[in-house]
Amino acid sequence: MRAVWLGIVRSPHVVYLILAVIFTSVFITAIPPMTTPDAPQHFTRAYAISVGKIAPSEQGPGTFGNSLADESTFNLEVGFQPTSDGYYLPQSIVAYAMGAEYATSPLAINAAHPGEAFVYENQTEGTSPVAYLPQVLALLIGRPFTDSPAALAYLQEVMLATIWIVGMTVVIRIAPFGKWPLLLIALLPTQIQDSFQLGADVMTSLPFVLIAALLIRRASCARPDVPGTIPEFALMSILAVMTMQAKVVMLPAILLLLAYPLGFTYINYDKGAFLTSLWKRLLGVIPAVVGMLLWSQHSQSIGRGLRDVYIVAPNRLDLLESSPIAAFADWLKSCAQWACNQFDYPGLICGLRSGDARIPSTIALAVLFIVVTMIFTCSSTPLSSASSATKNAEPGADAPSDLPRAARLTINTVCIITALGVLAATLLSMYIIWTPIGAYGLLGVQARYLLPCLYALAILVPPKPFRASDTLVRGLCTGTAIILFCISIAVILH
């Protein structure tokens, strides 16, 4: 029994699976579905897709002139432009998501559609249906058994959480480096909440993390008889299509595809191996880019482009087109102001929103601890021969790295640039979508948007051997995750 228990606690993916199921179950119980940001819009969008209404092509009965339309339907106070397109859905579904007052108002019902209420298109229409596959699957499974909107909402959350937990278990299992830091990030309260909340984040982050794990696993392979394969690279290309269809800000993910060692083992510029199959890797990038462009074109055709959805965006885009240098300088200034005074550390670490408050010292120490854990305890295995290091490694320890210096530098550079690219794209999108000209800092940045960047950094190839004990790393990462969970759930329940 003792041997079995030790085998469990020393296996990062098993520890994650157990804790993730416990943590997620508690959060799903404590947080009702429709209380999270944009959940009503995501709920009605997923339901519409599940009944075959991919695009909002019907006309609503409401008008733009009354206050109820402005406040309850078109959300002008939070920056969305009005629209008259959408789709009719069962009145019980609309009432659950948007309230009974709206579902029975003249804005939503008319005699031609008995038992139905109208949902006006919103910002979620600009997201590809690919992002809603888990929720649509849950609805298709659940509707034959129940017509309760609450039950269907919880079923969607369970499906999202299941897919996320299974996917991250696989990631931690196959990642050669950073297993325990990956576990720590995946168990952050922000990530736990994000893994089941209705939206596109699961289908954005999970494919991205899988791409990164597959790349690092293949690039660090110490067996020369196991080169990169076309099927694995094709899988990564499909994952890139998925993550970019969910959110365009994940475009830097294609850099990971270009770094994949197709047809050889090591990424080594000295031997010219990187260039030998570059054209093949470029072919793998094409589906992701084409898919993103096609959906962007479709969004514009149905009036869901940036200029059409967000009130602030047209002015920002005009500034970018007319004065790109001035706009770039203003964006950098806004980013600096955001980083200094608006960075939501409590939201990122504990899932607690702090608004624009400055960073408390205790949260700063928690962030410092996590960063140190991620960077300086990636691996405790010396850079020795693969066979001897693997043979002597403690269970759950990171794999040894025999990559040449140039290869380590290349793969780490790609991961760092990808993380910074996702961060920059996210901040640029918030600058365009939510931040009025002349505003201080950046508006609309949520802590959960930064999680993909952390995953890309957590699996960096160790630049040198670290002698920290695997037992110490395991205890620090697991203990920190449990403490942060307890703090978060205590605040939520309070």
Secondary structure as the mmCIF struct_conf table of DSSP 4:
data_model
#
loop_
_struct_conf.conf_type_id
_struct_conf.id
_struct_conf.beg_label_comp_id
_struct_conf.beg_label_asym_id
_struct_conf.beg_label_seq_id
_struct_conf.end_label_comp_id
_struct_conf.end_label_asym_id
_struct_conf.end_label_seq_id
HELX_RH_AL_P HELX_RH_AL_P1 ARG A 2 VAL A 9
TURN_TY1_P TURN_TY1_P1 ARG A 10 ARG A 10
HELX_RH_AL_P HELX_RH_AL_P2 PRO A 12 ALA A 30
BEND BEND1 ILE A 31 ILE A 31
HELX_RH_3T_P HELX_RH_3T_P1 PRO A 33 THR A 35
BEND BEND2 THR A 36 THR A 36
TURN_TY1_P TURN_TY1_P2 PRO A 37 ASP A 38
HELX_RH_AL_P HELX_RH_AL_P3 ALA A 39 SER A 50
TURN_TY1_P TURN_TY1_P3 VAL A 51 GLY A 52
BEND BEND3 ALA A 55 ALA A 55
STRN STRN1 GLU A 58 GLN A 59
HELX_LH_PP_P HELX_LH_PP_P1 GLY A 60 GLY A 60
BEND BEND4 PRO A 61 PRO A 61
BEND BEND5 PHE A 64 ASN A 66
HELX_RH_AL_P HELX_RH_AL_P4 SER A 67 LEU A 68
HELX_RH_PI_P HELX_RH_PI_P1 ALA A 69 THR A 73
BEND BEND6 PHE A 74 PHE A 74
HELX_RH_3T_P HELX_RH_3T_P2 LEU A 76 VAL A 78
TURN_TY1_P TURN_TY1_P4 GLY A 79 GLY A 79
STRN STRN2 PHE A 80 PHE A 80
HELX_LH_PP_P HELX_LH_PP_P2 GLN A 81 PRO A 82
STRN STRN3 ASP A 85 PRO A 90
HELX_RH_AL_P HELX_RH_AL_P5 GLN A 91 MET A 98
HELX_RH_AL_P HELX_RH_AL_P6 ALA A 100 ALA A 103
TURN_TY1_P TURN_TY1_P5 THR A 104 THR A 104
BEND BEND7 SER A 105 SER A 105
TURN_TY1_P TURN_TY1_P6 PRO A 106 ALA A 108
TURN_TY1_P TURN_TY1_P7 ALA A 111 ALA A 112
BEND BEND8 HIS A 113 HIS A 113
TURN_TY1_P TURN_TY1_P8 PRO A 114 GLY A 115
STRN STRN4 GLU A 116 TYR A 120
HELX_RH_3T_P HELX_RH_3T_P3 GLN A 123 GLY A 126
BEND BEND9 THR A 127 THR A 127
HELX_RH_3T_P HELX_RH_3T_P4 PRO A 129 TYR A 132
HELX_RH_AL_P HELX_RH_AL_P7 LEU A 133 GLY A 142
TURN_TY1_P TURN_TY1_P9 ARG A 143 PHE A 145
HELX_RH_AL_P HELX_RH_AL_P8 PRO A 149 ILE A 174
BEND BEND10 PRO A 176 PHE A 177
HELX_RH_AL_P HELX_RH_AL_P9 LYS A 179 ALA A 186
TURN_TY1_P TURN_TY1_P10 LEU A 187 LEU A 187
BEND BEND11 LEU A 188 LEU A 188
HELX_RH_AL_P HELX_RH_AL_P10 PRO A 189 ASP A 194
TURN_TY1_P TURN_TY1_P11 SER A 195 PHE A 196
BEND BEND12 GLN A 197 ASP A 201
HELX_RH_AL_P HELX_RH_AL_P11 VAL A 202 ALA A 219
TURN_TY1_P TURN_TY1_P12 SER A 220 SER A 220
TURN_TY1_P TURN_TY1_P13 PRO A 224 ASP A 225
STRN STRN5 GLY A 228 GLY A 228
HELX_RH_AL_P HELX_RH_AL_P12 ILE A 230 ALA A 246
HELX_RH_3T_P HELX_RH_3T_P5 VAL A 248 ALA A 253
HELX_RH_AL_P HELX_RH_AL_P13 ILE A 254 LEU A 258
TURN_TY1_P TURN_TY1_P14 ALA A 259 ALA A 259
STRN STRN6 LEU A 262 LEU A 262
TURN_TY1_P TURN_TY1_P15 GLY A 263 GLY A 263
BEND BEND13 PHE A 264 TYR A 266
HELX_RH_3T_P HELX_RH_3T_P6 TYR A 269 LYS A 271
TURN_TY1_P TURN_TY1_P16 GLY A 272 GLY A 272
HELX_RH_AL_P HELX_RH_AL_P14 ALA A 273 THR A 276
TURN_TY1_P TURN_TY1_P17 SER A 277 SER A 277
HELX_RH_AL_P HELX_RH_AL_P15 LEU A 278 SER A 301
TURN_TY1_P TURN_TY1_P18 ILE A 302 GLY A 303
BEND BEND14 GLY A 305 GLY A 305
HELX_RH_AL_P HELX_RH_AL_P16 LEU A 306 VAL A 309
STRN STRN7 TYR A 310 TYR A 310
BEND BEND15 ILE A 311 VAL A 312
HELX_RH_AL_P HELX_RH_AL_P17 ALA A 313 SER A 322
HELX_RH_AL_P HELX_RH_AL_P18 PRO A 324 GLN A 337
HELX_RH_PI_P HELX_RH_PI_P2 TRP A 338 GLN A 342
HELX_RH_AL_P HELX_RH_AL_P19 TYR A 345 CYS A 350
BEND BEND16 GLY A 351 GLY A 351
TURN_TY1_P TURN_TY1_P19 GLY A 355 ASP A 356
HELX_LH_PP_P HELX_LH_PP_P3 ALA A 357 PRO A 360
HELX_RH_AL_P HELX_RH_AL_P20 SER A 361 PHE A 376
TURN_TY1_P TURN_TY1_P20 THR A 377 THR A 377
BEND BEND17 CYS A 378 CYS A 378
BEND BEND18 THR A 381 THR A 381
BEND BEND19 LEU A 383 LEU A 383
HELX_RH_AL_P HELX_RH_AL_P21 ALA A 386 ASN A 392
BEND BEND20 ALA A 393 ALA A 393
HELX_LH_PP_P HELX_LH_PP_P4 GLU A 394 GLU A 394
TURN_TY1_P TURN_TY1_P21 PRO A 395 GLY A 396
HELX_LH_PP_P HELX_LH_PP_P5 ALA A 397 PRO A 400
HELX_RH_AL_P HELX_RH_AL_P22 ARG A 405 ILE A 433
TURN_TY1_P TURN_TY1_P22 TRP A 434 TRP A 434
TURN_TY1_P TURN_TY1_P23 ILE A 437 GLY A 438
BEND BEND21 TYR A 440 GLY A 441
BEND BEND22 LEU A 443 GLY A 444
HELX_RH_3T_P HELX_RH_3T_P7 ALA A 447 LEU A 450
HELX_RH_AL_P HELX_RH_AL_P23 LEU A 451 ALA A 458
TURN_TY1_P TURN_TY1_P24 ILE A 459 ILE A 459
HELX_LH_PP_P HELX_LH_PP_P6 LEU A 460 PRO A 462
BEND BEND23 PRO A 463 LYS A 464
HELX_RH_AL_P HELX_RH_AL_P24 ASP A 470 LEU A 493
#
